[in-house]
């Protein structure tokens, strides 16, 4: 009995992507000064500058949830603060930009 071999490459050509693939950027981690913002932190906090009350987004520009480590590190440094609890999605942390966060973005 002969076994059929499956052409894996041919199968990949037929897959429809729901989201276009975007290569991950190397996030630069700062170790020089305690107050330096990483690229991910700067991008997230900057989006709060144009929002009423400094509201920070839950999702990035690609529609992906912002990494919890980024959010928690900004809260720990005092650059963001939890704003209110979301009763519909309690696991979503709604935050706003603090005055200290605004100062860090000006540097």
C-alpha positions, 0 to 999 in steps of 0.5 A: 500500500502506497502512502500519499505524501502531503505537500506542507508548502502547498498547504501554507499557500492556502491559509488565509491570515486574519491579521497581517503578519508584522515582525516584532520590534526589538524593544530596547530596555533601558538599564542606565537610569531608573527613570528612562522609558523603554520604547514600549512604555514611551509608545503606550504613554504617548497615546494618552497625550491626545486623549481626554483625561490622559486615558491610556489605550488597552489595545495597541495600534495593531489591535493587540492588547498592550502587554501587562508588564508594560502597564504594570511597570508604568504604574510602578514608576508612577507614570500611569495610574489605574483610573477605574474598574471595568465592570464588564471586563474586570481583567482589563486595567483602565489607566490614565497618564500622570503628571510624572508620566507627562514629564517623562515624555518631555525628556 
